[in-house]
Structure formats: structure tokens, C-alpha cells
Amino acid sequence: MKAVQLVSTRIAYSESAFAELVLWRLPKPVKGSVHGFKYRLAYVVHGVCVLRYDNEAGKGDHRHVDGTQRAYAFTTPEQLITDFQRDIERWNNENRDA
């Protein structure tokens, strides 16, 4: 099996904010992950990445929120996207006056 790109999209939330989602199904897990997916989901506001989910080789599944990295418990691609969208909503609510 070859790597298959499942998602590659950019979603505009406003003139100054967008999300970029990239998700691949891999023939074998990347180092540090136990599943066969490679992903990078980023939310960018005013040119700054304020939220990112990824599983960079060797680091495993994790997310970055305002510069802080935390482990992320990957279950399915659908749940990954749901969690990411939920965090975008949370970030927007917490930073609406910024």
C-alpha cells in the first residue's frame, strides 16, 4: 500500500484566520505513533499559528496551543477533526476580545 492523502484543505474563518488540514493514510505508522495516519492541522490567526495538531516523526501524537505542547490521544481521523474544530471554537471564544 502506498500513502494516500485523505484530506488537504484550507478553511477561511475570517479575513485574518484560517485552518489548514492535511491527513494521510500510511502503509505503516510514523515513529512515535501506533496508527497508520500522518496529519498536520493548523489554525492561523493574524499570521500566527495559535493551534496545531500533528504527529511529527519521533514526537508522536500531540497538539500545540499558544506555544504549549501537550500529548493528544488519537483515536480516529473523524475524532481528530472534531477535536480540532472544538479547540478552534474554544480558542476563538477565549480570545474574542484580542
C-alpha positions as CSV (number, residue, x, y, z in Angstrom):
1,M,0.0,0.0,0.0
2,K,1.2,3.5,-0.8
3,A,0.5,6.6,1.2
4,V,-2.9,8.1,0.4
5,Q,-3.9,11.7,1.0
6,L,-7.3,11.7,2.6
7,V,-7.6,15.5,3.3
8,S,-5.9,18.6,2.1
9,T,-8.0,21.7,2.6
10,R,-7.8,25.3,3.8
11,I,-10.8,26.8,5.6
12,A,-11.2,30.6,5.9
13,Y,-12.8,31.6,9.2
14,S,-12.4,35.4,8.7
15,E,-10.1,37.8,6.8
16,S,-7.4,37.2,9.4
17,A,-7.9,33.5,10.4
18,F,-7.8,30.2,8.6
19,A,-7.4,26.5,9.3
20,E,-5.3,24.1,7.1
21,L,-5.9,20.4,7.4
22,V,-3.7,17.7,5.9
23,L,-4.2,14.0,6.6
24,W,-2.6,10.9,5.0
25,R,-3.2,7.2,5.4
26,L,0.2,5.5,5.6
27,P,1.3,1.9,5.0
28,K,2.9,1.9,8.5
29,P,2.8,4.2,11.5
30,V,5.3,7.1,11.7
31,K,7.8,6.7,14.5
32,G,6.1,7.6,17.8
33,S,2.6,6.7,16.7
34,V,0.7,3.4,16.8
35,H,-1.8,4.2,14.0
36,G,-1.3,4.4,10.2
37,F,-2.1,8.1,9.8
38,K,0.1,11.2,9.4
39,Y,-1.5,14.6,10.0
40,R,-1.0,18.3,10.4
41,L,-3.9,20.5,11.3
42,A,-3.2,24.2,12.0
43,Y,-5.2,27.2,12.9
44,V,-3.6,30.5,12.0
45,V,-4.7,33.9,13.2
46,H,-3.1,37.2,12.0
47,G,-0.2,35.1,10.6
48,V,0.5,33.3,13.8
49,C,-0.2,29.5,14.3
50,V,-2.2,29.5,17.6
51,L,-3.3,25.9,17.4
52,R,-1.7,22.9,15.8
53,Y,-2.3,19.1,15.9
54,D,0.4,16.9,14.4
55,N,2.3,13.6,14.8
56,E,5.7,14.6,13.7
57,A,8.0,11.5,13.4
58,G,9.6,10.7,16.8
59,K,7.3,13.0,18.8
60,G,4.0,11.0,18.4
61,D,0.5,12.5,18.6
62,H,0.4,15.9,20.2
63,R,-1.1,19.4,19.9
64,H,0.2,22.9,20.4
65,V,-2.0,25.6,21.9
66,D,-0.5,29.1,22.2
67,G,3.0,27.7,22.2
68,T,2.4,24.9,24.8
69,Q,2.7,21.3,23.6
70,R,0.6,18.5,25.1
71,A,0.0,14.9,24.2
72,Y,-3.0,14.0,22.1
73,A,-4.8,10.7,22.3
74,F,-5.5,9.9,18.6
75,T,-8.5,7.5,18.0
76,T,-9.8,8.1,14.5
77,P,-9.4,10.7,11.8
78,E,-13.0,11.8,12.3
79,Q,-12.5,12.4,16.0
80,L,-9.2,14.2,15.3
81,I,-11.0,16.7,13.1
82,T,-13.9,17.1,15.6
83,D,-11.4,17.8,18.4
84,F,-9.5,20.3,16.3
85,Q,-12.7,22.1,15.4
86,R,-13.8,22.2,19.0
87,D,-10.4,23.7,20.0
88,I,-10.8,26.3,17.3
89,E,-14.2,27.3,18.8
90,R,-12.7,27.3,22.3
91,W,-9.7,29.4,21.2
92,N,-12.0,31.9,19.4
93,N,-14.3,32.2,22.5
94,E,-11.3,32.7,24.8
95,N,-9.7,35.3,22.6
96,R,-12.6,37.2,21.1
97,D,-11.5,40.5,22.6
98,A,-7.9,40.1,21.4
